[in-house]
Amino acid sequence: MSEYLRSGIFLAPFHNLDENPTLALERDLELLQHLDRLNYHEAWIGEHHSGGFEIIGAPELFIAAAAERTRHIRLGTGVLSLPYHNPFILADRMVQLDHMTRGRAMFGVGPGALVHDALKIGIKAADQRRMMNESLDVIVRLLRGETVTEKTGWYDLQDARLQLPCYTQPVMEMAVAASRSPAGALAAGRHGLGMLSIGGTSPEAIKHHSNNWNLYEDQARGNGHSPDRRKWRMVTLFHIAETREQARRNVQHGIHAFRDYFNDVATFPIVPPDVEDPYTFFVETGAGCIGTPDDAIAYIERLLEGSGGFGTILELAHNWADWAETKRHYELMARYVHPHFQRSREWRRDSYAFARDHHAEFVGQASAAVQAEIARQEARKRGTP
């Protein structure tokens, strides 16, 4: 594997309706602490306001708390729904977060995933992508230090200029969500930002994401930016255990509730409504990976080959398994899957192989040195030089 693949999660989050929401949020924070210890590179936190399952409404607030509990992991908004916020106020909040986290914050944006969120504040679904583009254009200018005067049907900026520059220079990292619509890929390419590919990783979905990346490249080059696949993040689904049988047992804890939420509430289903067994669907269609570390490695290799390559693999955090087995899943990923794509084992293996292949020679040299020292000591006892 020639390219270094970074690791992370995409935390909506998904919490079943029978759970205590206060404790569910606390567990999300504990999850990020767990991932920080396991050397995960990043976590992206979602914004949702209705539906009852994805219960983080202010990812910046969550990130501020998580940053105090972690040391290394980078924390991104995944994503802030731009039509829901005044762009000047939102940019100002994110710059503050960039300073508070000493540069660990990332600014992920999108149009908003849940139609009922938008309708509750009087925004039509047909307007969301236009509004995202209007806001993003302004935010990028503000983060560069420009003064913006611009009026649209939903905001009115008069000599708007941020009071602080980003802590991260020249600006904090940004990414745009791209799913079925080409809007995200085009917006990311226009500004040379990163792209978050959401919406499944079945073979058919990977073709769609690859088409979006092609749009991204064309748009980036047309606007004077150099496309960089290291800025492309792919969101997918995993649960692994020591055996395939154990992984299958583990996911029975929550995979059906996850399936039901996407069928009942979310914008599009992940598992078709007529599918009785979501486990079998994920395994047979390749829409997700439920198995062992070796299965996860093979699955990621398929995604890399099918897409042409990307920079970060993001696991959609889903709570299919109970808390203990969920933590074990992440540990197995960190210990046995990530190193395969991060070149962290090859030098050790080369060093071990060299020592093994010359073992007899080195043992002989060590024995000869010991015998020589013994002989010198005996000579000293005899008083001979």
Secondary structure, DSSP 4 states (H G I P E B T S, - for coil): --S--EEEEEE-----TTS-HHHHHHHHHHHHHHHHHTT--EEEE----SSSSS--S-HHHHHHHHHHH-SS-EEEES-EEGGGS-HHHHHHHHHHHHHHTTT-EEEEEES-S-HHHHHHTT--GGGHHHHHHHHHHHHHHHHTT--EEEE-SS-EEEEE--SS--SSSS---EEEEESSSSHHHHHHHHHT-EEEE-S--SHHHHHHHHHHHHHHHHHHHHTT----GGGEEEEE-EEE-SSHHHHHHHHTTTHHHHHHHHHHTSSS-SS-TT-S-HHHHHHHH-SSEEE-HHHHHHHHHHHHHHHS--SEEEEEE---S-HHHHHHHHHHIIIIIHHHHHT-SHHHHHHHHHHHHTHHHHHHHHHHHHHHHHHHHHHHHHT--
